[in-house]
Amino acid sequence: MKVFSSISEFNYTKKTIVTIGTFDGVHIGHQKIIEKLIQETKNSNCESLILTFFPHPRMILHKKSPIKLLNTISEKSSLLEKMGLENLIIHPFDKEFSNLSAEDFVKTILVDSLNIKKIIIGYDHRFGKNRDANIEDLIAFGRKYSFEVEQISAQEIDSVSVSSTKIRDAIANGTMAVANEYLGYDYLLSGKIIKGKQLGSTIGFPTANIKIEENYKLIPKNGVYVVKSHLQGKTVFGIMNIGFNPTVNGEYLSIEVHFLDFNADLYNTQISVSVIARIRDEEKFTSLDLLKTQIQKDKNYAISIIEKMG
């Protein structure tokens, strides 16, 4: 998959079949649109292309109501590449871009820059300044500028009753089963392993401390989770704690993973963990011995979940 950091970087003479959106989470509703897009290109001499934006438009247009995102840019890119997408444009979104009229957007972006043959879009898609234009306007522009518009019906989209907002709410509440069902995959946390206080090693449960650089990434509710990762060529499971380590009066939010049956130096490496299930809330214990006992219980419970997964 080719990734472009702006529309101006994309300079193809080959025709494209395009869809547009933020696609935060690349959830099962998004996947239906993307699968349709990719299937269309197999029956034509065109390439598949997604035009998406960063920052998320709400970050620019609604700064008083901040939003946390389900994917970092690299996570989203990886998910789309796995689906078979050929081209991804991540265009910088700003107020100037948001002020493009609907026709300017169609003519200068879709037609002149993206060399569009066809666009596949949801029935409720709106675009242009103040989101004034709708699917009927897009169909009219298609006739004017000679490209096709395929509308994804309300029935197709509504049959998957899911939205990025529902998923964000589920993750914020720690209900990972709901979030993962809507996503169609286990929620991802990606970051760099850094040195922590190394308390885990002193009580027999060494942990990898994950630092997530992207402050816009949505972190699940504080607590203990079952996770898995791919390390050194194999799948490894673990238990993850998100929180402030109240037993030792921690001051900063940390994300720490104790991997089962794995022991290697991971400092300064980039890893991704998939969040499978939530075990419990974070607790403050009156002694380290009680904390050790609870971690062993968490570990046993995690193993029972992993065994059920097969």
N, C-alpha and C positions, 0 to 999 in steps of 0.2 A: 504494500500500500504506500502511495506517495502522500506526504503530508506537506501542506503549504501554510505558511503563517499569515498570509493575506491574499485577498483576491488578485492583487496585482502580480503576485508570484506565479499565478496559474496562467499558462500561455499555451493552450492546446489547439491544434487545428482539427483534431478528432471531435466528433459530436459527443455530447454528454447527456446522460439521463440523471436528473438531479432531484434531490429532496433537501428541504431546508428546515432547520430547527435547532434548539439548544441540545436536545437529546440527553438531558441530564439523567444519568443512571443507565441509559441504554436498556430500559426495562422491556418487559414482554410486549407492551403496546408499541414501543418504538421498533422492536425487532420485527413485528409484522410489516411495518412500512419498509424497513431496510431490506428484508427478505424479498419483498415485491420489487424493490429497486434493482437488486442484484439479479433477480430472475429475468427482469426486462432486458438487461444488457446482454444476457446470454442469447437472446433471440434477435440481436441487432449488432451492427458494427459500431457500437457506442461504448463509452466507459461510464461506470457508476461514479457518482460524485455526491458528497454531502457537504453543504455549506452550513457551518455552525459558527458560533461566536464566543469570544472571551474578551473581556468579562461577560458574565451572564447579563443580559439586558436589564434585569431587575436591579443589579448592582449599580447601574448607571442612572436609571430612570426613577428608581424608588429607593434612594439611599436611606430614607428614614425607616424602611422596613427591611433590614438586612436579611440576606438569604445565605444559608449554607448549602453547599453542593454535594451531590452523591458521588461524583467522579472528579478526580484531578484530570488535567489535560492528558497526562500520559496514560491513566487508567482508561479514559474514554477512547483514546486512540487504539490502545491494545484490544479493547472489546470490539471495536469496529473492524479492525484488521482481521480478527478471528472469524468474523462473520463473512469475510470475503470482499469487503469494500475495496475499490481500486484507488480512489482519490478522496482526500479529506482536506477541506480548507477551513482553518480556524481563524476567522477574521476578527481583528480588534474592533470591538463594539464601543462606539462613543456617541455623544449627542449629535455630532455632525452627520454620522451615518444614519442615526434614527430620524433625522429630518429629511431624508431623501423622499421625494414623492413616490407614490406607487409606480407611476409610469417610468420615472427616472430609474428606479430600482430594477424594473423589468428590462428596460432598454440597455442601460449602461452595465448592469451587473449580469443578469441572466443571459441576455442576447449577445452583447458585445464582448463580455469578459469570459463567460463560462461556455459559450458556443453551444447553447442548449438545444437539444432536439425535443426533449420531453421533461416535464416536471410531475412528480408524484407527490401529492399533498393531501393532508387531512381535510375533511369537509368543513371544519371550523377554523381553518387557517386564515389569519389576517396579517396584512403587511402594509408597508408604506408609512409615511408620517402619521403619527397618532393611531396607527393600525386601522386606518380608514377603509382600506380596500379589502374585499373578501374574495371567496372562491369564484363568484360570478365575474368579478372584475378581472381576475387572473385568466379565466377562460376567454374573455373578450380580448385581452392583451395577446393571448396565444394566437387567436385568429389574425390579429393585426401584425404580429411579428413572426408568424409561421413556426410556432412550436405547439406540441400537444400538451394537454393538461389531463392527468388522470387523477380523479378524485377518489379518495378512500372514504367509503360510505360511513355514515353514523353507525350502521349495524356492525360493520367490520371492527371499528374502533371500540364501540361500546360493548361488544361481546367480550372484550378484555377490559373489565372495569378496574382500571388502574391509572394512577397518575404519579408523577414525581413527588407531588405534595403528600399523597397518602404514604408513600415510601419514606419520605423524610420524617413524617410524624411517627411511623412505626419504629424507625431507628432511634429517634430521640427518646422514645418510650422503652427502648430495649426489647421490643417484640420482634426479634430477628426472624422467626418463622414466617410472619406475615410479610416482612420486608423482602426476604429471600424468595418467597413464592411470587411476589409481584415483579421482582427483578429478573427472575429466571436463572439466577446464579447466586452464590453466597457473597454477601457484601464485602468489599475489599477495603483494606487499609494498607497504604504503601508508604514506606519511609526508610530512613537510614538508621542503622543500629549504632547507638551511642553508649558511652560509659555512664552508668548510673551510680548509685550509692553501693551497689554490690551486696546489699543486704540479703538478697535471695541466696547467694552462694554460701553465706555464713549459716543459713538455716537449712541447707540441703536442697534448695530449689533455685538453681541459677536461672536468671532471666535475661532476655534480650530486650533492651529498652529501645523502643521505636520512636524516632522523632519525625513527625509529619511536618514538612516545611510549609505546605500550603494552608494558610490560616482560614481559607474558605471551605475546607473539607469538613463535612459533617462527621463528628465523632459520636459513636453510640453512647447511650446513657451509662454513667459510671456503674461498674460492677464487674463480675467475673464471667468469662465467655469460653466456649470451646472454639478453637480455631485450627486451621490447617495452612500449611505453606509448602512450597517446593524449594527444597534446599539441597544443593550439591547433587542434583539429579534424582532426588526421591521425594515422595510426599511424606511430610512430617506433621503430626498433630501436636496440639499443645493447649494450655489454658492461659488465658490472657486477662490481666487486671487493668481496668481503666479507672483512674481515680487519684486520690491524694495520699495514699498509704497512711491512713489515720492512726494506725497502731504505733507508728514511729514518728508521728507528728509531721508528716510530709507537708510541704508548703506549695508544691507545684503539681499540676496535673501530669500524670505519666501514663504511658502505655507500655506494659511489660508482659512479655510472653515467656512462659516456662515450657520449653519443648519436651515432649515425651520421647524417650529412646533416641536422643540426639544430643551430641556434645561436641561442639566445635567453636572456634573463635570466629564470631560474626561481626566484630567491630568494624565500622565504616563501610559495611556492605549495604546495598539497597535490597529490601525484601518487600514482598506483599503477603499479607495474611488474609485468608477468607474467614469471615466470622460466621460460624455455623449455628451456634445456639447460645442462649444466655443461661448461666447457672444460678446466679444470685446477685443481690446488692453488695456493694462494698461495705465492710463492717470494721469497727474499731474493737480490737481485742485487748484484754487487760494484760496479756503477756505474750512473748514471742512463742512460747510453747503452745498456747492455744491457737495462735496463728498457724503454726506448723501443722497442728492436728487438722485444722479446717482446710488448709491447702491440700493435704493428703486426701481428705474427703472429696474435695473438688476434683482432684486428679482421678480418683476412683469413679466418680460420677461421669467425668468426661470420657473415660475408657468405656463405660457402659454405653454411652451415646455412640461412640465410634464403632463399637462392636455391632450395635443395631444397624448402623449404616452399611455394615458388611465390608 
